[in-house]
């Protein structure tokens, strides 16, 4: 599809399912406006799902970012107004920008987790065309608390606290990166599976609703490979696509990003993450599925546990079947 449209500024773009009107793509921070308009015109896309945290999102008319609430760290070191800086935000930087000293002592954690908005929605109209825009935040306070803070020793928490109050952002960033790197790319996926269940369920429900109403959607995160990869893999599993095809599509992101891999490797290295985090080894998604089955009993039981139960899965399967007839 990207070859057919001759895209050069929309990265890692493709249609992962033959039947479902779904396209995946990396962030649009680098995208040419006319190229975006051409894709929308040629595909009929009328829904957008962005799986990034609000701080990761470049506020432009195509991203349709909801209002950003910034912590004191984010205000000082987070998303910049300069697009060239904004585009460098990714998993480690987005996590770091949301941290506050209160996390160290678990103060106010319960209230923030109970009131945090996982899904934001707005209707965006540009040049007479309506776009339903959803932001589904994978990097919630639950994820940050459970995947990062609760895996830190008291000494590490104290060190991170000192980095915060002395505004040593790069040291804090590298410490966060070291926690992510310790489990490898697979470990970061396990964190999403275990602690971002509400976001995963929400994304799957939005997709199901869009397909049921004959809408067309494009979905992405920073590079359309990790968070997007998990959602697409689970979606295709539910509609009974062959596992080999699911794993091959995940691995294809390396080809979709091949031209930009030197840039990705440089950015991940600056954050203190190993080269593996810039890639999509097929075995990582194979192992992710194995992890879900081992910990939760089956993919279906995992989906039940996050709220995408059999009734929702049946709706998605029905939509898939209707679109194929």
C-alpha positions in Angstrom: 0.0 0.0 0.0 2.8 2.5 0.9 4.4 1.5 -2.4 1.2 2.1 -4.3 0.8 5.6 -2.7 4.6 6.3 -3.1 4.9 7.6 0.5 8.1 9.1 1.7 7.2 11.0 4.9 4.7 8.7 6.5 6.8 5.9 8.0 6.0 2.2 8.6 2.6 2.6 6.8 0.7 -0.5 5.8 -2.6 -2.4 5.9 -2.0 -5.3 8.3 -5.4 -7.1 7.7 -6.7 -7.9 4.2 -10.3 -7.5 5.2 -10.4 -5.0 8.1 -10.2 -1.3 7.1 -7.2 -0.7 9.3 -3.9 1.0 8.5 -0.9 1.4 10.8 1.6 4.2 10.7 4.3 5.9 12.7 3.8 9.3 14.2 3.1 12.2 11.8 5.7 14.5 13.3 7.8 14.2 10.1 4.9 13.8 7.7 4.2 16.1 4.8 0.7 17.6 5.0 -0.1 17.0 1.4 1.0 13.4 1.7 -1.3 12.9 4.7 -4.2 14.4 2.8 -3.5 12.1 -0.1 -3.5 9.0 2.1 -6.8 10.0 3.7 -8.3 10.7 0.3 -7.2 7.4 -1.1 -8.1 5.2 1.8 -11.2 6.9 3.2 -9.7 7.1 6.7 -12.1 8.8 9.1 -10.9 7.7 12.5 -7.5 8.1 14.1 -6.2 6.1 17.2 -3.0 7.4 18.7 -1.5 5.1 21.3 1.0 7.5 22.7 0.9 9.4 26.0 -0.4 12.9 25.6 3.2 14.3 26.1 4.4 12.3 23.2 1.9 13.8 20.7 2.9 16.6 18.4 0.0 19.0 18.5 -0.9 19.5 14.9 -4.1 19.4 13.0 -3.6 15.8 11.8 -2.5 14.4 15.1 -5.4 16.0 16.9 -3.8 15.8 20.3 -6.0 16.3 23.3 -4.9 19.1 25.7 -1.7 18.2 27.6 -1.4 18.4 31.3 2.3 18.7 32.2 4.1 17.8 35.4 6.8 20.2 36.6 9.4 17.9 35.0 7.5 17.9 31.7 7.3 21.7 31.8 11.0 21.9 32.1 12.2 19.0 30.1 9.3 17.4 28.3 7.7 17.9 24.9 9.0 21.0 23.2 7.1 23.2 20.8 9.9 22.7 18.3 8.9 19.8 16.1 12.5 18.7 15.7 12.6 18.2 19.5 9.1 16.8 19.8 9.9 14.0 17.3 12.6 12.7 19.6 10.1 11.8 22.4 9.6 8.1 22.9 8.9 5.5 25.5 11.7 6.3 28.0 11.3 10.1 27.6 7.5 10.0 27.9 7.7 8.0 31.1 10.4 10.3 32.5 8.5 13.5 31.7 5.5 12.2 33.7 7.4 11.4 36.9 7.1 13.6 40.0 8.8 13.4 43.4 5.5 12.4 44.9 5.8 9.0 43.1 8.8 8.1 45.2 6.8 7.9 48.4 3.6 6.7 46.7 1.8 9.9 47.7 -1.4 10.7 45.9 -1.0 7.6 43.8 -4.4 6.1 44.4 -6.3 9.3 43.5 -4.4 9.9 40.3 -4.8 6.3 39.2 -8.6 6.4 39.9 -9.2 9.7 38.1 -6.7 9.4 35.2 -8.2 9.5 31.7 -7.0 6.6 29.6 -9.1 7.6 26.5 -9.5 11.1 25.1 -11.7 11.8 22.1 -12.5 14.7 19.9 -14.0 15.4 16.6 -11.7 17.2 14.2 -12.8 18.9 11.0 -10.2 20.0 8.4 -11.1 21.2 4.9 -14.6 20.0 5.3 -13.6 16.5 6.3 -14.5 15.0 9.7 -12.0 12.9 11.6 -12.8 11.1 14.9 -9.6 11.3 16.9 -8.8 9.0 19.9 -5.9 9.1 22.2 -5.4 5.9 24.1 -2.7 6.4 26.7 -0.6 3.2 27.2 1.7 5.1 29.6 -0.8 5.6 32.4 0.1 6.2 36.0 -0.6 2.5 36.7 1.9 1.5 34.1 4.6 3.9 35.4 4.0 2.9 39.0 3.9 -0.8 38.5 6.3 -1.2 35.6 8.9 1.3 36.8 8.6 2.5 40.4 7.7 -0.8 41.9 10.7 -2.4 40.3 13.1 0.1 41.9 14.9 -0.6 45.2 14.6 2.1 48.0 18.1 3.2 47.1 17.2 3.6 43.4 14.0 5.6 44.3 16.0 7.9 46.5 18.6 8.4 43.7 15.7 9.2 41.2 14.2 11.6 43.7 17.5 13.5 44.0 17.7 13.6 40.2 14.3 15.2 40.1 14.8 17.9 42.7 18.1 18.9 41.3 16.8 18.9 37.7 19.2 16.3 36.4 16.9 15.1 33.7 19.4 13.2 31.6 20.5 11.1 34.6 16.9 10.4 35.4 16.2 9.5 31.8 19.1 7.0 31.7 18.0 5.5 35.0 14.5 4.9 33.6 16.1 3.5 30.4 18.2 1.1 32.5 15.0 -0.3 34.1 13.4 -0.8 30.7 16.6 -2.3 29.3 17.0 -4.8 32.1 14.1 -6.9 30.8 14.9 -6.3 27.1 12.3 -5.5 24.5 10.3 -8.6 25.6 10.3 -7.2 29.1 8.8 -3.9 28.0 6.0 -5.8 26.2 5.3 -7.8 29.3 4.9 -4.5 31.1 2.4 -3.4 28.6 0.5 -6.7 28.8 0.4 -6.6 32.6 0.0 -2.9 33.3 -1.6 -1.3 30.3 -4.6 -3.7 30.0 -7.2 -0.9 30.2 -5.5 0.9 27.2 -5.3 -2.4 25.2 -9.0 -3.1 25.9 -10.0 0.4 25.1 -8.1 0.4 21.7 -9.7 -3.0 20.8 -13.2 -1.7 21.7 -12.8 1.5 19.6 -11.6 -0.6 16.7 -14.5 -2.9 17.0 -16.9 0.0 17.1 -15.4 1.6 14.1 -15.4 -1.6 12.0 -19.0 -2.3 13.1 -20.0 1.1 11.7 -18.1 0.6 8.5 -15.5 3.2 9.4 -11.9 3.2 8.4 -9.1 3.9 10.9 -5.4 4.4 11.0 -3.6 3.7 14.2 -0.1 4.4 15.5 2.2 5.1 18.3 5.7 6.6 18.0 7.0 4.2 15.4 4.0 1.9 14.9 6.0 -1.1 16.0 5.6 -1.8 19.7 2.3 -0.6 21.2 0.7 -0.7 17.7 2.3 -4.1 17.2 0.7 -5.5 20.3 -2.8 -4.2 19.4 -2.6 -5.4 15.8 -1.3 -8.8 16.9 -4.1 -9.3 19.4 -6.7 -8.0 16.9 -5.6 -10.4 14.2 -5.5 -13.3 16.7 -9.1 -12.6 17.6 -10.2 -12.7 14.0 -8.3 -16.0 13.5 -5.6 -14.8 11.2 -2.7 -17.4 11.0 -0.1 -16.9 13.7 2.7 -17.0 11.2 1.1 -14.0 9.4 0.7 -12.2 12.6 4.3 -12.6 13.6 5.5 -11.8 10.1 3.5 -8.6 10.1 5.1 -7.5 13.4 8.6 -8.3 12.2 7.9 -6.3 8.9 8.2 -3.0 10.9 12.0 -3.3 10.6 11.6 -3.2 6.8 9.0 -0.4 7.2 11.6 1.6 9.2 14.7 0.4 7.4 15.5 3.8 5.8 15.3 5.5 9.2 17.0 2.8 11.3 20.2 4.8 11.7 18.2 7.7 13.2 16.2 5.4 15.5 19.4 3.6 16.7 21.0 7.0 17.5 18.0 8.2 19.4 17.6 5.0 21.4 21.3 4.9 22.2 21.1 8.5 23.5 18.4 7.4 25.9 20.5 4.5 27.1 18.5 1.8 25.4 20.1 -1.1 23.5 19.7 -1.5 19.8 17.1 -4.2 20.2 14.5 -1.5 21.2 14.7 0.1 17.7 13.9 -3.2 16.0 11.1 -5.8 15.8 12.6 -9.3 16.1 9.9 -11.8 15.1 10.7 -14.0 18.1 9.8 -11.2 20.5 6.1 -11.3 19.5 6.2 -15.1 19.5 7.5 -14.9 23.1 5.0 -12.3 24.0 2.1 -14.6 23.0 3.8 -17.4 25.0 4.1 -15.2 28.0 0.4 -14.3 27.9 -0.5 -18.0 27.7 1.8 -19.0 30.5 0.7 -16.2 32.9 -3.0 -15.9 32.1 -3.8 -19.4 30.8 -4.7 -18.4 27.3 -5.0 -15.3 25.1 -8.8 -15.5 25.6 -8.5 -15.5 29.4 -6.1 -12.5 29.2 -8.6 -10.6 27.1 -11.3 -11.5 29.6 -9.2 -10.1 32.4 -8.8 -6.7 30.8 -12.5 -6.4 29.8 -12.4 -7.4 26.1 -14.6 -10.5 26.8 -16.3 -13.0 24.6 -19.1 -10.6 23.7 -16.7 -8.0 22.5 -14.6 -10.6 20.6 -17.8 -11.9 18.9 -18.6 -8.3 17.8 -15.2 -8.0 16.3 -15.4 -11.4 14.6 -18.9 -10.5 13.2 -17.6 -7.2 11.8 -14.7 -9.0 10.2 -17.0 -11.5 8.7 -19.4 -8.8 7.4 -16.6 -6.9 5.8 -15.5 -10.0 3.9 -18.9 -10.6 2.3 
